[in-house]
Amino acid sequence: MQEPYPTKEIIEAAARRIAPFVHRTPVMSSSSINAMFGFNLFLKCENFQKIGAFKYRGATNAVLCLTDDQRKNGVATHSSGNHAQALALAARNNKLKAYIVMPENSSVVKMDAVRGYGAEVITCKPTQQDREDTLDQVMKRTGATLVHPYNNYHIIAGQATAAKELIEDIKALDIIMAPVGGGGLLSGTALSAHYFSPGSVVVAGEPKNADDAYRAMQQGVIVPANPPSTIADGLLTSLGDKTFDIIRKHVSEIVTVTEEEIIAAMRLVWERMKIIIEPSSAVPVAAAIKSKDRFANKRIGIVISGGNVDLKKLPF
């Protein structure tokens, strides 16, 4: 059954539906970072969300929208980490079995967390094709219902609630930013901006070493990711047709950043704000810093996507 396109009313309904299950995360800023770069940053701290990432919003909404028939044999997905944890916990909270396909190079911290939430983890080679082939095999074996990590309108509507809260808490944002991997967060963020803050411009950050979304925007078609090699391990997937369609309509620009720029932005937030963000979260921060001359004196809201870091593998 096709999920309905996320209208304003559907995003508002998703916000009400998931409210008993998710944290309304704080928005934080740093006067020293603002003074350094000459803009006003407001960070929506989804690193403080359950499972340490925004993904719990979408997974919770998607699970709560399942029919009785879809719930019967549990849920399945592929994910390098945060959606895996989110779906595992949302499934456990709804007494459903979860089967999660994870690339073998996924963070050990994230794989352990998924198992800790009671899901069955099935590993695969770290390519998009291997993820999808392995997931097909799992679904045939189990009869589980697919909850796609991003190319699913229930997921997108759930992710949109983070930017909706940011817009409610911080008025008159000139720019709203998010990272882009598969595009679930970015498309949800873009829709919330479109419906609830139409004066805001939406800009994404993407690693230069995994720049398929940037290239897709240039070429007007989905471009398969080259084997991506980036510290931002939450942004390794390619866009889906649903996310690309929304991003193409509602995102103004994608700014690509180098690995060095990502690490510098991550370190800056750790040092100045004393909060743990993962590399994927640092990508839009790095993009804002890179664009500081164009963004001078602007009010910039950034959805900090998560804080799940393997502390044994810090880049600084």
VEXDOFI-659480 format. One record per residue: y, x, z of N, C-alpha, C in turn. Coordinates in steps of 0.1 Angstrom, whole numbers, padded with zeros to 4 digits, always signed. Last residue first. Layout:
N
YXZYXZYXZ ...
% end
This chain:
316
+0132+0401+0159+0142+0410+0165+0138+0414+0179 +0113+0384+0151+0118+0393+0141+0129+0402+0146 +0084+0379+0171+0098+0377+0170+0103+0388+0160 +0057+0374+0178+0061+0378+0164+0075+0376+0162 +0051+0364+0202+0046+0377+0199+0050+0383+0186 +0061+0338+0201+0069+0348+0208+0063+0362+0206 +0063+0318+0175+0053+0326+0181+0060+0338+0188 +0082+0288+0180+0082+0302+0176+0070+0309+0183 +0096+0259+0175+0082+0264+0177+0081+0278+0172 +0119+0243+0173+0119+0256+0181+0106+0261+0184 +0136+0226+0145+0126+0228+0155+0127+0242+0163 +0160+0219+0131+0147+0212+0129+0136+0214+0139 +0190+0209+0136+0182+0220+0140+0168+0215+0141 +0212+0196+0115+0200+0192+0122+0191+0205+0124 +0246+0201+0119+0234+0207+0114+0222+0201+0122 +0279+0193+0109+0267+0189+0117+0255+0195+0110 +0310+0206+0108+0297+0207+0102+0286+0203+0112 +0343+0203+0099+0334+0199+0110+0320+0197+0104 +0361+0232+0087+0353+0219+0085+0345+0216+0098 +0375+0256+0087+0381+0245+0094+0373+0231+0093 +0358+0267+0058+0368+0270+0069+0374+0257+0074 +0339+0267+0039+0337+0257+0050+0347+0259+0061 +0344+0288+0022+0345+0274+0017+0345+0264+0028 +0338+0308+0041+0352+0308+0034+0354+0294+0029 +0311+0304+0048+0322+0303+0058+0336+0302+0052 +0286+0304+0036+0297+0296+0030+0309+0295+0038 +0271+0318+0054+0273+0324+0041+0284+0317+0033 +0271+0300+0075+0277+0313+0077+0281+0319+0063 +0255+0280+0063+0269+0277+0067+0277+0290+0069 +0231+0294+0060+0238+0289+0048+0253+0285+0051 +0224+0298+0086+0227+0310+0078+0235+0306+0065 +0219+0272+0093+0230+0279+0100+0234+0291+0092 +0198+0266+0076+0211+0260+0073+0222+0266+0081 +0179+0285+0089+0182+0285+0075+0195+0278+0072 +0171+0281+0115+0182+0290+0113+0187+0290+0098 +0149+0265+0113+0161+0259+0118+0173+0268+0115 +0130+0284+0104+0134+0273+0095+0147+0266+0099 +0127+0301+0128+0134+0305+0116+0138+0294+0106 +0135+0280+0157+0125+0287+0149+0133+0291+0136 +0154+0286+0187+0152+0279+0174+0143+0287+0165 +0162+0283+0219+0152+0289+0210+0151+0280+0198 +0195+0291+0232+0185+0281+0229+0175+0287+0218 +0218+0305+0238+0207+0305+0248+0197+0294+0245 +0239+0308+0222+0238+0295+0227+0226+0294+0237 +0239+0336+0215+0252+0329+0219+0250+0316+0226 +0212+0343+0210+0221+0351+0219+0233+0343+0224 +0202+0323+0193+0195+0326+0206+0204+0333+0215 +0221+0324+0173+0219+0311+0181+0212+0314+0194 +0216+0350+0163+0230+0346+0168+0229+0334+0177 +0190+0350+0155+0194+0358+0166+0207+0354+0172 +0193+0332+0132+0184+0329+0144+0188+0337+0156 +0210+0348+0116+0215+0335+0122+0206+0330+0133 +0194+0370+0111+0207+0372+0118+0212+0359+0124 +0173+0358+0097+0170+0364+0110+0183+0366+0118 +0186+0348+0074+0179+0339+0083+0177+0345+0097 +0195+0372+0063+0205+0363+0067+0199+0352+0077 +0171+0384+0057+0180+0391+0066+0190+0381+0072 +0161+0367+0037+0154+0368+0050+0163+0374+0061 +0189+0348+0023+0179+0359+0023+0172+0359+0037 +0194+0315+0011+0198+0326+0020+0186+0336+0021 +0210+0290-0010+0199+0299-0006+0203+0311+0002 +0222+0258-0007+0226+0272-0006+0214+0280-0002 +0225+0230-0027+0215+0237-0019+0220+0252-0019 +0246+0200-0027+0244+0215-0030+0232+0220-0021 +0246+0173-0023+0256+0179-0031+0252+0193-0036 +0223+0147-0023+0226+0161-0018+0235+0168-0028 +0217+0123-0036+0225+0123-0024+0229+0136-0018 +0200+0125-0058+0211+0115-0058+0221+0118-0047 +0182+0145-0052+0189+0146-0064+0201+0137-0064 +0170+0134-0029+0178+0146-0028+0187+0148-0040 +0155+0112-0039+0166+0110-0030+0176+0122-0029 +0137+0126-0056+0146+0115-0062+0158+0113-0052 +0124+0143-0039+0133+0149-0049+0142+0138-0055 +0109+0125-0023+0120+0133-0017+0130+0138-0027 +0092+0115-0042+0100+0106-0035+0112+0114-0029 +0078+0137-0053+0087+0129-0062+0096+0120-0054 +0083+0166-0031+0076+0155-0036+0084+0146-0045 +0088+0202-0031+0093+0188-0030+0083+0178-0036 +0065+0225-0015+0073+0220-0027+0078+0206-0024 +0065+0244+0016+0060+0234+0006+0070+0231-0005 +0075+0261+0035+0067+0267+0025+0062+0257+0014 +0090+0259+0058+0096+0255+0046+0088+0261+0034 +0081+0269+0082+0081+0254+0081+0086+0250+0067 +0085+0296+0081+0072+0291+0078+0071+0276+0077 +0106+0317+0073+0108+0303+0076+0095+0295+0073 +0100+0341+0063+0098+0340+0077+0099+0325+0082 +0083+0338+0031+0095+0337+0040+0091+0336+0054 +0072+0335+0002+0070+0345+0012+0083+0346+0021 +0054+0313-0019+0066+0315-0011+0063+0326-0001 +0043+0315-0051+0038+0317-0038+0050+0322-0029 +0068+0292-0064+0060+0304-0065+0054+0307-0052 +0065+0256-0064+0070+0269-0057+0061+0280-0062 +0073+0238-0093+0063+0242-0084+0068+0255-0077 +0100+0217-0096+0095+0230-0100+0085+0235-0089 +0110+0186-0108+0103+0193-0097+0097+0206-0102 +0141+0187-0127+0127+0184-0125+0121+0191-0114 +0166+0198-0129+0164+0183-0129+0150+0178-0129 +0174+0224-0126+0166+0220-0138+0164+0205-0140 +0187+0226-0101+0193+0231-0113+0187+0226-0126 +0169+0214-0084+0182+0208-0086+0189+0213-0098 +0148+0232-0087+0146+0218-0091+0159+0211-0093 +0159+0254-0075+0156+0255-0089+0154+0241-0095 +0161+0245-0048+0173+0249-0055+0171+0249-0070 +0133+0241-0044+0142+0229-0043+0156+0233-0050 +0123+0267-0045+0119+0257-0055+0128+0245-0055 +0126+0291-0031+0138+0284-0035+0134+0273-0046 +0118+0311-0012+0110+0298-0014+0120+0288-0019 +0135+0332-0009+0121+0335-0012+0112+0323-0013 +0158+0320+0000+0158+0325-0014+0143+0328-0018 +0154+0291+0020+0152+0305+0018+0152+0309+0003 +0181+0268+0021+0168+0271+0016+0166+0286+0015 +0201+0241+0033+0198+0255+0033+0184+0257+0029 +0222+0215+0018+0209+0220+0024+0209+0235+0024 +0247+0191+0025+0244+0205+0019+0231+0209+0026 +0266+0163+0020+0253+0168+0024+0250+0181+0017 +0297+0152+0032+0290+0158+0021+0277+0164+0027 +0309+0120+0045+0303+0134+0047+0296+0139+0034 +0316+0094+0040+0326+0105+0038+0321+0119+0039 +0295+0078+0049+0297+0081+0035+0307+0091+0031 +0277+0076+0072+0288+0085+0072+0291+0088+0057 +0256+0058+0068+0263+0057+0081+0275+0066+0081 +0244+0061+0042+0246+0048+0048+0256+0047+0060 +0246+0089+0037+0250+0079+0026+0253+0065+0033 +0234+0100+0060+0248+0103+0056+0254+0092+0047 +0208+0089+0057+0216+0085+0068+0231+0088+0066 +0201+0102+0033+0202+0088+0033+0210+0083+0045 +0201+0129+0041+0210+0125+0030+0212+0110+0030 +0180+0128+0060+0194+0132+0064+0204+0127+0054 +0159+0123+0044+0162+0113+0054+0177+0116+0059 +0159+0146+0028+0161+0133+0021+0165+0122+0032 +0155+0166+0048+0167+0166+0040+0170+0152+0033 +0130+0159+0058+0141+0159+0067+0154+0158+0058 +0114+0161+0034+0114+0149+0043+0126+0148+0051 +0112+0184+0019+0123+0175+0016+0123+0162+0025 +0096+0206+0020+0091+0194+0012+0101+0184+0010 +0122+0220+0028+0109+0225+0024+0104+0215+0014 +0155+0227+0038+0146+0219+0029+0134+0227+0026 +0177+0220+0067+0169+0229+0058+0160+0220+0049 +0209+0204+0066+0195+0204+0070+0188+0215+0062 +0242+0192+0073+0233+0201+0067+0219+0200+0074 +0272+0176+0065+0260+0175+0072+0249+0183+0065 +0307+0178+0067+0295+0183+0061+0283+0181+0070 +0326+0165+0083+0329+0168+0068+0316+0171+0061 +0323+0139+0106+0317+0152+0101+0321+0153+0086 +0333+0118+0122+0341+0124+0112+0336+0138+0108 +0317+0121+0155+0324+0114+0144+0331+0123+0134 +0288+0124+0169+0299+0132+0165+0305+0125+0153 +0269+0103+0174+0275+0111+0186+0287+0119+0182 +0263+0092+0150+0268+0083+0161+0274+0091+0172 +0253+0114+0136+0265+0107+0131+0271+0098+0142 +0230+0119+0152+0241+0130+0151+0254+0123+0146 +0215+0096+0146+0220+0099+0160+0232+0109+0160 +0211+0101+0119+0217+0089+0123+0223+0090+0137 +0196+0124+0119+0210+0125+0114+0218+0112+0118 +0173+0113+0130+0179+0124+0137+0194+0125+0132 +0164+0093+0113+0170+0089+0126+0177+0100+0133 +0151+0103+0091+0165+0100+0090+0172+0096+0103 +0125+0105+0099+0132+0117+0099+0147+0114+0099 +0118+0078+0094+0117+0083+0107+0126+0096+0109 +0121+0077+0066+0129+0068+0074+0129+0073+0089 +0101+0095+0058+0115+0098+0055+0124+0090+0064 +0078+0082+0067+0081+0095+0072+0096+0097+0071 +0079+0059+0050+0079+0057+0065+0083+0070+0072 +0077+0072+0025+0090+0066+0029+0090+0062+0044 +0066+0103+0018+0062+0090+0023+0074+0084+0029 +0063+0132+0016+0064+0123+0004+0059+0109+0008 +0057+0146+0040+0071+0144+0036+0072+0133+0025 +0030+0147+0048+0040+0153+0056+0055+0150+0053 +0012+0116+0046+0018+0127+0039+0029+0133+0047 -0014+0104+0058+0000+0104+0063+0007+0116+0057 -0042+0088+0046-0033+0099+0044-0019+0095+0050 -0068+0077+0067-0057+0073+0059-0047+0085+0058 -0103+0087+0064-0090+0086+0071-0079+0082+0061 -0129+0090+0056-0123+0077+0053-0109+0075+0059 -0142+0114+0058-0139+0107+0070-0134+0093+0068 -0147+0126+0033-0157+0127+0043-0155+0117+0055 -0124+0120+0019-0136+0115+0014-0147+0115+0025 -0106+0135+0034-0104+0121+0034-0117+0114+0028 -0116+0161+0029-0116+0156+0043-0115+0141+0043 -0111+0164+0002-0124+0165+0007-0125+0159+0021 -0083+0162+0002-0091+0152-0006-0105+0152+0000 -0076+0186+0016-0073+0173+0022-0081+0161+0015 -0084+0205-0002-0091+0204+0011-0089+0191+0017 -0066+0200-0023-0080+0199-0026-0088+0197-0013 -0041+0205-0010-0044+0192-0015-0059+0189-0017 -0044+0232-0003-0041+0222+0007-0045+0208+0003 -0048+0243-0028-0058+0244-0018-0056+0234-0007 -0022+0238-0040-0034+0233-0046-0046+0232-0036 -0005+0254-0023-0004+0239-0024-0016+0232-0029 -0022+0279-0004-0015+0274-0016-0015+0259-0016 -0037+0295+0016-0023+0291+0017-0016+0288+0004 -0070+0279+0021-0061+0290+0016-0047+0285+0015 -0075+0262+0053-0076+0263+0038-0068+0275+0034 -0091+0246+0081-0082+0256+0075-0085+0257+0060 -0088+0217+0100-0096+0223+0089-0087+0233+0082 -0089+0205+0133-0082+0213+0123-0092+0219+0113 -0087+0174+0148-0096+0183+0142-0089+0191+0132 -0067+0168+0178-0070+0167+0164-0080+0177+0159 -0058+0171+0204-0071+0164+0202-0074+0163+0187 -0037+0187+0211-0034+0173+0210-0047+0164+0206 -0048+0212+0207-0046+0207+0221-0043+0192+0222 -0048+0215+0180-0061+0213+0187-0059+0207+0201 -0020+0219+0178-0026+0208+0171-0040+0205+0178 -0017+0243+0193-0011+0230+0198-0017+0218+0191 -0030+0261+0177-0035+0259+0190-0030+0245+0196 -0013+0261+0155-0027+0256+0153-0033+0253+0167 +0011+0271+0166+0010+0257+0161-0004+0252+0159 +0003+0297+0173+0008+0288+0183+0007+0273+0179 -0004+0307+0148-0014+0305+0158-0010+0296+0169 +0010+0295+0119+0013+0301+0132+0001+0297+0141 -0011+0298+0090-0002+0291+0098-0001+0298+0112 -0029+0309+0072-0018+0318+0077-0008+0311+0085 -0045+0289+0064-0051+0299+0073-0040+0309+0078 -0030+0257+0064-0032+0270+0058-0037+0280+0068 -0048+0228+0076-0037+0238+0079-0040+0251+0071 -0054+0194+0079-0056+0206+0071-0045+0216+0072 -0065+0174+0105-0053+0181+0100-0057+0194+0092 -0072+0142+0115-0078+0154+0108-0066+0161+0101 -0074+0122+0144-0065+0129+0134-0073+0141+0128 -0080+0089+0156-0085+0102+0153-0076+0109+0143 -0059+0071+0179-0064+0073+0166-0070+0087+0165 -0043+0062+0201-0057+0062+0202-0064+0063+0188 -0016+0067+0200-0021+0054+0195-0036+0053+0194 -0014+0093+0209-0007+0082+0217-0011+0068+0212 -0029+0106+0188-0034+0105+0202-0028+0094+0210 -0010+0103+0168-0023+0097+0167-0029+0095+0181 +0011+0118+0177+0014+0104+0174+0000+0096+0173 -0002+0143+0178+0003+0137+0191+0005+0122+0189 -0008+0148+0151-0018+0148+0161-0014+0141+0174 +0018+0146+0140+0008+0136+0136-0003+0136+0147 +0029+0169+0151+0036+0156+0153+0025+0145+0150 +0013+0190+0143+0014+0187+0157+0020+0173+0159 +0018+0188+0115+0004+0188+0121+0005+0184+0135 +0045+0192+0113+0040+0178+0110+0026+0177+0115 +0044+0219+0121+0051+0209+0129+0047+0195+0126 +0023+0233+0102+0025+0234+0116+0032+0222+0123 +0017+0231+0076+0017+0244+0081+0020+0245+0096 -0005+0204+0066+0008+0208+0072+0006+0223+0077 -0020+0174+0055-0019+0188+0054-0006+0193+0059 -0038+0147+0072-0027+0152+0065-0029+0167+0063 -0051+0115+0083-0052+0129+0079-0040+0134+0072 -0063+0092+0108-0053+0097+0099-0055+0111+0095 -0088+0066+0114-0079+0077+0117-0070+0081+0106 -0102+0044+0104-0108+0057+0104-0099+0069+0107 -0083+0023+0110-0097+0022+0114-0104+0035+0115 -0057+0020+0102-0059+0027+0114-0074+0030+0117 -0058+0004+0080-0054+0018+0078-0057+0027+0090 -0063-0021+0092-0073-0015+0082-0070+0000+0081 -0039-0025+0105-0052-0024+0113-0063-0017+0104 -0013-0005+0090-0021-0017+0092-0033-0015+0100 +0013+0016+0104-0001+0015+0098-0006+0001+0100 +0036+0021+0117+0037+0012+0106+0023+0009+0099 +0031+0040+0136+0034+0026+0141+0034+0016+0129 +0028+0062+0119+0016+0057+0126+0019+0043+0131 +0055+0065+0110+0044+0062+0101+0032+0056+0107 +0069+0070+0134+0072+0058+0126+0061+0055+0117 +0056+0094+0142+0055+0083+0150+0058+0070+0143 +0064+0111+0120+0050+0108+0123+0048+0096+0132 +0092+0111+0123+0086+0105+0111+0071+0102+0114 +0095+0123+0149+0101+0111+0145+0094+0104+0134 +0082+0147+0148+0076+0137+0157+0082+0123+0154 +0098+0165+0134+0087+0158+0127+0080+0147+0135 +0117+0179+0148+0120+0166+0143+0108+0158+0138 +0100+0196+0176+0105+0195+0162+0107+0181+0158 +0085+0199+0199+0094+0209+0196+0100+0208+0182 +0069+0178+0208+0063+0188+0199+0072+0199+0194 +0100+0161+0213+0086+0162+0216+0079+0170+0205 +0130+0181+0208+0122+0169+0206+0108+0172+0211 +0144+0204+0209+0141+0198+0222+0134+0185+0221 +0149+0209+0183+0140+0219+0190+0137+0214+0204 +0169+0192+0176+0155+0187+0175+0145+0197+0180 +0199+0191+0183+0189+0200+0187+0175+0194+0188 +0224+0194+0161+0215+0184+0166+0202+0190+0170 +0253+0212+0165+0239+0214+0162+0231+0202+0169 +0282+0216+0149+0276+0207+0159+0261+0207+0156 +0308+0239+0143+0294+0236+0141+0290+0226+0152 +0337+0244+0127+0332+0237+0139+0318+0232+0137 +0349+0277+0116+0345+0263+0114+0340+0257+0127 +0352+0304+0119+0364+0296+0115+0360+0282+0111 +0335+0323+0129+0334+0320+0115+0344+0310+0110 +0341+0328+0156+0336+0339+0147+0338+0336+0132 +0346+0303+0166+0357+0313+0165+0354+0324+0156 +0320+0293+0166+0330+0287+0158+0342+0296+0156 +0307+0310+0184+0303+0310+0170+0314+0304+0162 +0322+0303+0208+0323+0317+0203+0318+0318+0188 +0317+0276+0212+0331+0280+0208+0331+0294+0203 +0291+0259+0200+0294+0271+0206+0308+0276+0202 +0273+0228+0207+0282+0236+0199+0285+0249+0207 +0248+0202+0204+0254+0213+0211+0263+0221+0202 +0234+0171+0211+0242+0178+0201+0250+0189+0209 +0201+0163+0224+0215+0166+0225+0221+0172+0213 +0179+0136+0213+0182+0150+0216+0197+0153+0216 +0161+0112+0225+0174+0113+0219+0180+0127+0222 +0126+0116+0221+0138+0120+0228+0150+0117+0220 +0104+0088+0214+0110+0101+0211+0122+0103+0220 +0094+0063+0222+0085+0074+0221+0092+0087+0219 +0112+0042+0220+0105+0043+0233+0096+0056+0233 +0122+0045+0193+0130+0048+0205+0122+0050+0218 +0109+0037+0171+0104+0049+0177+0111+0053+0190 +0121+0012+0165+0107+0013+0166+0102+0025+0174 +0148+0018+0161+0144+0009+0172+0129+0011+0175 +0146+0035+0138+0152+0040+0150+0148+0031+0163 +0135+0017+0120+0127+0028+0124+0133+0034+0137 +0157-0001+0117+0144-0006+0123+0136+0006+0128 +0175+0017+0104+0178+0011+0117+0166+0006+0124 +0160+0021+0081+0162+0033+0090+0166+0028+0103 +0161-0005+0070+0148+0001+0074+0149+0013+0083 +0188-0008+0066+0181-0017+0076+0168-0011+0080 +0193+0011+0045+0200+0012+0058+0192+0004+0069 +0160+0017+0031+0173+0011+0031+0180+0014+0045 +0135+0035+0020+0143+0035+0032+0158+0030+0030 +0112+0015+0002+0122+0025+0001+0131+0024+0014 +0080+0008+0018+0093+0003+0012+0103+0015+0013 +0049+0022+0007+0059+0020+0018+0072+0016+0011 +0021+0006-0009+0034+0014-0011+0043+0011+0001 -0012+0009+0000+0000+0000+0000+0013+0009+0000 
% end
